[in-house]
């Protein structure tokens, strides 16, 4: 399936979509360091990545009208305007690129689109802007007029008698529910052309906290898998106690797969060796609100940070309570990138790129869902 991608960063979304059988005809990223990372790995001949047509460019200067018969427009519009850790300016922030994402859909008219953003976009403070995004994606050809406010444009979009061009669905996801080793909460905005399908529904999760707790505290297979003695029942985290008791009353394990933990993701890597991005970084410490990621849970979401690397989110907590920063290699594993994918820049710059990336497991799951949705739509249209 043919696709283009905006705001590609270091490639997390693109790799997942590539594994889901989307073939990018163009990837656009304006950041020099992120593009340098992708180009560095292209030279290494890594599967999928070696064929990416990435271009360093400003999406505001590109036309999408030359891309005919596309299956998908994808991207992660810069999230800082809506991030809980950002300045919260929303559409008043010059980094807000949602208008460009919508313009790409309007000009290319793909069969579908898939956009990822921070869960802050779904906060009450931005409810009207998300309403505008949804209404505009439903009718992307009905452009905002000069001097027209977002509220006025939303009213005109929603009141239009013109048929919707796209069915749109907006839903929140936790990347851990789709196999990523992170509790990374995001908003997905996706759509399918209305002439191809009657609607679009969000995908079901594939992994669960319940299954992980079953394997840790009921069957014990988690500890067996890692060659560790099972902890005492008194060591069950207080937040999990009631759920564990309920799980012990079941006749069998919950369906689906278990959440992937930090320990799962880092199996075989060992302590930092000083090679291949696996380098020890000094200075990790615990302070209020910044307590790191326990080994036997999915990690907290890696963050890019406006002023360097946020230590609390980007460090591990060992079983003895000591902490240290994740190495770049470990952070890449938490984001689902292969060990062959190398970051040529500094630790802080590499961690910034990783903090901005989409986990590969999440993007692959969303890509397979979109692929199945589009394939099903095509079959229905052929049958009709």
C-alpha positions in Angstrom: 0.0 0.0 0.0 1.2 3.5 -0.9 1.7 6.2 1.7 3.3 9.5 2.5 4.4 10.7 6.0 4.7 14.1 7.5 6.8 15.0 10.6 8.7 11.7 10.5 11.2 12.4 13.2 13.7 9.5 13.7 11.4 7.0 12.1 9.3 5.2 14.8 6.0 5.7 13.0 7.5 5.0 9.6 9.1 1.7 10.7 5.9 0.4 12.2 3.9 1.3 9.1 6.6 -0.3 6.9 6.3 -3.5 8.8 2.5 -3.2 8.3 3.2 -3.3 4.5 2.9 0.5 3.8 5.4 1.7 1.2 6.3 5.4 1.8 6.7 7.4 -1.4 7.8 10.4 0.6 8.8 11.1 4.2 9.2 14.7 5.4 11.1 16.0 8.4 12.5 19.5 9.0 14.9 18.7 11.9 18.5 18.3 10.8 19.5 15.9 13.5 16.5 13.6 13.0 17.1 13.5 9.3 20.8 12.8 9.9 19.8 9.8 12.1 17.6 8.3 9.4 20.2 8.9 6.7 22.9 7.3 8.9 20.8 4.1 9.2 20.0 4.1 5.5 23.7 3.7 4.8 23.7 0.7 7.1 21.3 -1.0 4.8 18.7 -1.8 7.5 15.5 -3.5 6.3 12.7 -1.0 5.4 14.8 1.9 6.4 17.2 1.6 3.5 14.4 2.3 1.1 12.8 5.3 2.8 12.6 8.4 0.6 13.1 11.0 3.4 13.4 14.7 2.6 14.5 17.5 4.8 11.8 20.1 4.2 9.2 22.3 5.7 5.8 20.8 5.1 4.3 24.3 4.7 6.3 24.6 1.5 5.2 21.3 -0.1 2.3 20.5 -2.4 0.6 17.1 -2.1 -1.4 17.3 -5.3 1.1 15.2 -7.2 0.5 12.1 -5.1 -2.4 10.4 -6.8 -4.1 7.2 -5.7 -2.5 7.2 -2.2 -3.7 4.7 0.4 -2.5 6.6 3.4 -1.4 10.0 4.7 0.3 9.6 8.1 2.2 11.6 10.6 2.6 12.9 14.1 2.0 16.7 14.1 4.3 18.4 16.6 2.8 17.7 20.0 4.4 20.5 22.1 1.4 22.9 21.7 -0.9 20.3 23.4 1.6 18.4 25.7 1.1 18.5 29.5 4.8 19.3 29.8 4.6 22.1 27.1 3.4 25.6 27.1 -0.3 24.7 26.4 -0.8 27.3 23.7 -2.6 24.9 21.4 -3.5 26.4 18.0 -2.0 29.6 19.2 1.4 28.0 19.1 3.5 28.5 15.9 4.5 24.8 16.1 0.9 23.7 15.6 1.0 21.7 12.4 -2.5 20.3 12.3 -3.6 22.7 9.6 -0.7 21.2 7.4 -1.8 17.7 8.2 -5.3 18.5 7.1 -4.1 20.3 4.0 -2.1 17.1 3.0 -5.4 15.1 3.2 -7.3 17.7 1.2 -4.7 17.8 -1.6 -3.8 14.1 -1.8 -7.3 12.7 -1.1 -5.9 9.4 0.2 -8.1 6.4 0.9 -7.3 6.9 4.6 -5.2 8.9 7.1 -3.6 8.2 10.4 -2.3 10.8 12.8 -0.8 10.4 16.3 -0.6 13.0 19.0 -0.2 13.4 22.8 -3.2 12.7 25.0 -3.1 16.4 26.0 -5.0 17.1 22.8 -8.0 15.4 24.3 -7.9 17.7 27.5 -11.0 19.9 28.1 -8.9 23.0 27.4 -8.5 21.9 23.8 -11.9 20.3 23.2 -13.0 23.0 20.8 -9.8 22.7 18.8 -10.1 18.9 18.6 -13.7 19.4 17.5 -12.4 21.7 14.7 -9.7 19.1 13.7 -12.4 16.4 13.4 -14.9 18.5 11.5 -12.2 19.7 9.1 -10.9 16.2 8.4 -14.5 15.2 7.7 -14.6 17.9 5.0 -11.0 18.8 4.3 -11.8 20.7 1.1 -13.9 23.3 3.0 -11.0 25.6 3.9 -10.9 28.2 6.6 -11.4 31.6 5.2 -9.2 34.6 5.9 -10.1 36.1 9.2 -12.5 33.3 10.1 -12.1 32.0 13.7 -11.8 28.3 14.4 -15.2 28.4 16.1 -16.8 30.0 13.1 -15.1 27.6 10.8 -16.2 24.6 12.9 -19.8 25.9 12.8 -19.7 26.2 9.0 -18.1 22.8 8.6 -20.6 21.1 10.9 -23.5 22.9 9.3 -22.5 22.2 5.7 -25.0 20.3 3.6 -22.1 18.9 1.5 -21.5 15.2 2.2 -18.6 14.2 4.5 -15.6 13.3 2.5 -14.2 11.1 5.4 -15.4 9.1 8.3 -13.3 10.1 11.2 -12.6 8.4 14.5 -10.7 9.9 17.5 -9.6 7.6 20.4 -7.0 7.4 23.1 -4.6 4.5 23.3 -1.9 3.3 25.8 1.0 2.0 23.7 1.5 -0.8 26.3 -1.9 -2.2 25.2 -0.4 -2.8 21.8 2.9 -4.4 22.8 5.2 -1.5 23.5 7.2 -1.6 26.7 5.9 1.8 27.7 2.8 3.3 29.3 2.6 5.9 26.6 -0.8 7.5 26.3 -1.6 9.0 22.9 -4.5 10.2 20.8 -5.1 8.7 17.4 -7.0 10.6 14.8 -7.8 8.3 11.8 -10.2 8.3 8.9 -11.3 6.5 5.8 -12.9 8.0 2.7 -16.7 8.0 2.9 -17.1 6.7 -0.7 -15.2 3.5 0.4 -16.8 2.6 3.7 -19.8 3.2 5.9 -17.6 4.1 8.9 -14.5 3.3 10.9 -14.1 1.8 14.4 -11.1 1.8 16.8 -9.0 -1.3 17.1 -9.1 -3.6 20.1 -6.1 -3.8 22.4 -3.8 -6.9 22.1 -2.0 -6.7 25.4 -3.2 -6.1 29.0 -2.1 -5.3 32.5 -4.3 -8.1 33.7 -2.4 -10.7 31.8 0.9 -9.4 33.1 -0.3 -9.5 36.7 -1.6 -13.0 36.1 1.8 -14.2 34.9 3.6 -12.4 37.7 1.4 -13.1 40.7 -0.9 -16.1 39.8 1.0 -18.5 37.5 4.5 -17.1 38.2 5.6 -17.8 34.6 7.0 -14.2 34.3 9.6 -14.9 36.9 10.4 -18.3 35.5 10.9 -16.8 32.1 13.5 -14.5 33.5 15.1 -17.1 35.7 14.2 -15.2 38.9 12.7 -16.4 42.2 9.1 -15.3 42.6 8.7 -12.4 45.0 6.7 -12.9 48.2 3.0 -12.0 48.1 3.7 -9.1 50.4 5.7 -7.5 47.6 2.7 -7.1 45.3 2.4 -3.3 44.6 -0.5 -1.8 46.6 -2.0 -0.5 43.4 -2.3 -4.0 42.0 -3.5 -5.8 45.1 -7.2 -5.9 44.5 -6.9 -6.8 40.9 -4.5 -9.7 41.7 -7.1 -11.0 44.2 -9.7 -10.9 41.5 -7.4 -12.6 39.0 -6.7 -15.4 41.5 -10.4 -16.2 41.4 -10.5 -16.9 37.7 -10.4 -20.4 36.2 -7.8 -19.4 33.6 -5.6 -16.5 32.4 -7.1 -13.4 30.8 -7.2 -13.4 27.0 -4.5 -11.7 24.9 -0.9 -11.1 25.7 0.8 -9.6 28.7 2.1 -6.1 28.9 5.8 -6.0 27.9 7.9 -4.8 30.9 11.2 -3.0 31.0 12.9 -6.3 32.0 11.3 -8.0 29.0 12.5 -5.3 26.5 16.0 -5.2 27.9 16.6 -9.0 28.1 20.1 -9.9 27.0 21.4 -6.3 26.9 23.1 -6.2 30.3 24.6 -3.2 32.0 26.0 -0.4 29.7 29.1 -1.6 27.9 30.2 1.7 26.3 29.5 0.5 22.8 26.7 0.8 20.2 24.8 3.6 22.0 24.8 1.5 25.2 26.8 4.0 27.3 26.4 4.8 31.0 25.2 8.3 31.7 25.8 9.7 35.2 23.6 12.0 37.2 20.3 10.1 37.7 18.5 10.9 40.9 15.0 10.6 42.4 13.0 13.6 43.5 9.3 14.3 44.0 7.3 13.5 40.9 10.3 11.9 39.2 10.8 8.4 40.4 11.8 6.4 37.4 10.5 3.2 35.8 10.4 -0.1 37.7 11.9 -3.0 35.8 8.8 -5.3 36.1 6.3 -2.9 34.6 6.2 -1.1 31.2 8.3 2.0 31.4 6.9 5.5 31.9 6.7 7.4 28.7 10.1 8.5 27.4 10.1 12.3 27.1 12.0 14.7 25.0 12.0 17.7 27.4 12.3 21.4 26.6 15.4 21.8 28.7 17.4 18.6 28.4 16.5 15.0 29.3 13.8 14.7 32.0 15.5 12.3 34.5 12.5 10.9 36.2 10.9 9.6 33.0 14.1 8.4 31.4 15.6 6.3 34.2 15.1 2.8 35.5 14.6 1.6 39.0 16.4 -1.6 39.9 14.8 -4.1 42.3 17.1 -2.9 45.1 15.7 0.7 44.6 18.8 2.2 43.0 18.4 4.2 39.8 20.3 5.1 36.6 19.5 6.7 33.3 18.5 4.5 30.4 21.2 4.3 27.8 20.3 5.3 24.2 20.2 1.7 23.3 17.8 0.8 26.1 15.6 3.7 25.2 15.6 2.6 21.6 14.5 -0.9 22.7 11.7 0.7 24.8 10.6 2.4 21.6 10.7 -0.8 19.6 13.7 0.1 17.4 16.1 -2.7 16.5 19.6 -2.9 17.9 20.9 -2.3 14.4 19.4 1.2 14.4 22.1 3.5 15.6 21.9 7.1 16.9 25.0 9.1 15.7 24.4 12.2 17.8 24.9 13.0 21.5 23.0 11.2 24.4 20.8 14.2 25.0 20.0 14.8 21.3 19.4 11.1 20.8 17.1 10.9 23.8 15.2 13.9 22.5 14.6 12.1 19.2 13.5 9.0 21.0 11.2 10.9 23.4 9.5 12.4 20.3 9.1 9.0 18.5 6.1 6.8 18.1 6.7 3.3 19.6 7.2 1.0 16.7 4.8 -1.6 18.2 2.0 1.0 18.4 2.5 2.3 14.9 2.7 -1.3 13.4 -0.6 -2.2 15.3 -2.3 1.0 14.0 -0.9 0.4 10.5 -2.2 -3.2 10.4 -5.6 -2.0 11.6 -5.7 0.7 8.9 -4.5 -1.8 6.3 -7.3 -4.2 7.2 -9.8 -1.3 7.3 -8.9 -0.2 3.8 -8.7 -3.7 2.4 -12.2 -4.4 3.8 -13.5 -1.2 2.3 -12.1 -2.1 -1.1 -13.7 -5.6 -0.9 -17.1 -4.1 -0.1 -16.8 -1.7 -2.9 -15.8 -4.4 -5.4 -18.7 -6.6 -4.2 -21.2 -3.7 -4.6 
